[in-house]
Amino acid sequence: MNCAITTGDITPEIKEKMRNYRISKDITMDVTTYKVEKYSGTGIKLAILDMGIKKSILENFKALNCDITVFPADTKAEDILNENADAVLISNGPGNPEDAKQAIETTKALLEKLPLFGICLGHQIISLALGAKTYKLKYGHRGGNHPVMNMETNEIFITAQNHSYAVESDSLPADVQTTFINLNDNTIEGIRCDKYKIKTVQFHPELTAGPYDANKVISSWIENVEKEKNLFV
């Protein structure tokens, strides 16, 4: 339902604009960066595909001393690979993941070339790139009190979430493992694929706004990328 906010009268012109407004099909292009951005660090070289990244997620990776390059959502894989990154983050963002066509193609082209990590929409995009399917939740998951279980350790996190779509569990390829589930409705909250060096989470692990439980998901992934990099130095 379209609406308008104005400090004056509701004029015929405003009503006409309101009636004719149409949201972009790939809404990530309205919220992504429009240029490549760099944040220097002494740690791993991290490429970020910005699907509408939260500032707090970016600050978490800065705090881990990552040498960061942020790319617009429609960036192609070859442009990311030319940066000689050690790993790639597909970030959170709005909209139907199936509409992010270029991001899905970019992710497909990055499979097996670099370690990938996905958060929220990034989790869904990586899942689609692997051949899985997504579906729209009836109400979505909102707020800072969603319990998820780590299927590998049985540890339970209280997490912050804000998404409308989820990954179909039956559609995941055989070589992809579910790593987290939502204890309220058993929806998938994270996956792992060792073949392609992939880890994802549907929830938000970056502290704000929400609990601190899941923050180590980010730091442990960075530690694993650093260890793997050092094996080949």
Helices and strands as residue ranges (DSSP letters): H 12-20, G 27-30, E 37-39, E 45-49, H 55-63, E 67-71, H 77-81, E 87-90, G 97-99, H 101-110, E 116-119, H 121-129, E 134-150, E 156-167, G 169-171, E 177-182, E 188-193, E 198-201, G 213-215, H 216-231
